[in-house]
Amino acid sequence: MLLAFIAATPPTLAAMLAFFSTRASARVAAHERAATVAQSLDNLGNALARVEAGVVRVETAVTDLRERVAHLEGARTVPPLSPA
């Protein structure tokens, strides 16, 4: 029995080392992928902020144009006051 234990030890240790090595490699790869995804999300957040700023500028311009058009239409539709 002792002989069987001694004979089984090296392959068992080798299998355990291979398993732990594979897990460590997988953890490193997962960490690298997570870092890449985090960087992509940061870039996407920055792009979204720029788009939102552009939308605000367009909304402001549209509001200003609506006010000017309303003013012009109001001036055109109001009849002049006739002297009494």
Secondary structure, DSSP 8 states (H G I E B T S, - for coil): -HHHHHHHHHHHHHHHHHHHHHHHHHHHHHHHHHHHHHHHHHHHHHHHHHHHHHHHHHHHHHHHHHHHHHHHHHHHHS------
